Amino acid sequence: MLVVETMQLVVISPGIYTYGAMLIAGILKDNGYEVSLKKDLHADTRDTVFLSLYSTLHLLDPEIRSFVSRHRKSGGTCYVGGPVSAYPDIVLGELEASAVVLGEGEETVISL
């Protein structure tokens, strides 16, 4: 018997559910992925995380920095998007993200 595992995706919008994070989670779910939408910084190491950051102040937040670093060092994938993606060099300089989603996430996330 062949067992097919569905990739678990986690969309995190720290502290508040933003419209963008909810939209991305819905698009991923509509495309057959198992998706969790969270406000807290928690994900299993096997999860692929989409971190929606709406302020460059998030880049200095020690909890966010620590979460991204731990998740990546444990072998997890963490994509960063949201308004901070207007400054991808700064995001990648401050966080150990796998990549920055540029532009409108709803046009990009499925291809990741």
C-alpha positions in Angstrom: 0.0 0.0 0.0 1.4 3.4 -1.0 1.1 6.1 1.6 1.3 9.7 0.4 2.1 12.3 2.9 0.6 15.8 2.4 3.1 18.6 2.9 2.2 20.5 6.0 2.5 24.3 5.5 2.3 26.8 8.3 1.5 30.5 7.7 2.5 32.7 10.6 1.5 36.3 11.1 3.1 37.3 14.4 0.6 38.7 16.9 -2.3 39.4 14.5 -4.0 37.7 11.6 -3.3 39.9 8.6 -5.4 39.9 5.5 -2.4 38.8 3.4 -1.6 35.9 5.7 -5.2 34.7 5.6 -5.2 35.1 1.8 -2.0 33.1 1.4 -3.3 30.3 3.7 -6.5 30.1 1.7 -4.8 29.9 -1.6 -2.5 27.2 -0.4 -5.4 25.2 1.0 -7.4 25.6 -2.2 -4.4 24.1 -4.0 -4.5 20.9 -1.9 -2.0 21.7 0.8 -2.6 21.0 4.5 -2.3 24.5 6.0 -2.3 26.0 9.5 -2.7 29.7 10.1 -1.1 30.9 13.3 -0.2 34.0 15.3 2.3 32.3 17.5 5.9 31.5 16.5 5.7 27.7 16.5 6.1 25.1 13.8 7.3 21.5 13.6 10.8 21.2 12.0 9.3 19.3 9.1 6.8 22.1 8.3 7.4 24.7 5.6 6.8 28.1 7.1 5.5 31.2 5.4 6.2 34.1 7.8 4.2 37.2 7.0 5.8 40.3 8.4 4.1 43.6 8.0 6.8 45.9 9.6 10.5 46.1 9.3 10.5 46.3 13.1 9.8 42.6 13.0 13.3 42.1 11.7 14.7 43.3 15.0 12.3 41.3 17.2 14.5 38.8 19.1 11.6 36.2 19.2 11.2 36.3 15.4 14.9 36.2 14.8 15.3 33.2 17.2 12.4 31.4 15.7 13.7 31.7 12.1 17.2 30.7 13.1 16.1 27.7 15.1 13.7 26.5 12.4 16.3 26.7 9.7 19.1 25.2 11.8 16.8 22.2 12.5 16.3 21.7 8.7 13.1 23.6 8.3 12.2 25.9 5.4 11.1 29.5 6.2 9.9 31.9 3.5 9.4 35.5 4.5 6.8 37.8 2.8 4.5 40.6 3.4 5.3 44.3 3.2 8.9 43.7 4.4 9.6 42.0 1.1 10.0 45.5 -0.4 13.5 45.3 1.2 14.7 41.8 0.4 18.4 42.6 1.0 17.6 43.9 4.5 15.3 40.9 5.3 18.0 38.4 4.2 20.6 40.5 6.1 18.7 40.3 9.4 16.9 36.9 9.2 18.2 33.5 8.2 15.2 33.0 5.9 15.3 30.4 3.1 14.0 33.1 0.7 12.0 36.3 0.5 8.7 36.2 -1.5 8.8 39.3 -3.7 5.7 41.0 -4.9 2.3 39.6 -4.5 2.5 36.4 -2.6 -0.7 35.0 -4.0 1.1 34.9 -7.4 4.2 33.2 -6.1 3.6 30.8 -3.2 2.3 27.9 -5.3 5.5 27.8 -7.3 7.6 27.5 -4.2 
